[in-house]
């Protein structure tokens, strides 16, 4: 941590207060893919049964 007058400059890791693992990206990616697949299946089965 550095002080320049009234300003305080801290490193990124100090400011976060915690770790940032990349598992969040995997969870969001997998959730997005599952949502697209499930909504597509719903749309396709609805279209096939209607026509």
C-alpha positions in Angstrom: 0.0 0.0 0.0 1.3 3.4 -1.0 0.2 6.8 0.1 0.5 9.9 -2.2 -0.9 12.8 -0.2 -4.6 12.0 0.5 -4.6 9.1 -2.1 -4.1 5.5 -1.1 -2.9 3.1 -3.7 -3.3 -0.6 -3.0 -2.5 -3.7 -5.1 -5.3 -5.6 -6.8 -5.0 -8.6 -4.4 -5.1 -6.4 -1.3 -8.2 -4.5 -2.6 -10.2 -7.7 -3.4 -10.0 -9.2 0.0 -10.3 -12.7 -1.4 -9.3 -15.1 -4.1 -10.9 -15.0 -7.6 -10.8 -18.6 -8.9 -11.8 -19.3 -12.5 -14.5 -21.7 -11.5 -17.0 -18.9 -11.9 -16.3 -18.8 -15.6 -16.9 -22.5 -15.9 -20.2 -22.3 -14.0 -21.5 -19.4 -16.1 -20.4 -21.1 -19.3 -22.0 -24.4 -18.5 -25.2 -22.8 -17.3 -25.4 -20.7 -20.5 -25.0 -23.8 -22.7 -27.5 -25.8 -20.7 -30.0 -22.9 -20.9 -29.6 -22.7 -24.6 -30.0 -26.4 -25.1 -33.0 -26.7 -22.9 -34.8 -23.7 -24.5 -33.9 -25.0 -28.0 -35.4 -28.4 -27.1 -38.5 -26.8 -25.8 -38.9 -24.7 -28.9 -38.2 -27.6 -31.3 -40.5 -30.1 -29.6 -43.3 -27.4 -29.5 -42.8 -26.7 -33.2 -42.8 -30.5 -34.1 -46.0 -31.2 -32.1 -47.8 -28.2 -33.5 -47.1 -28.9 -37.2 
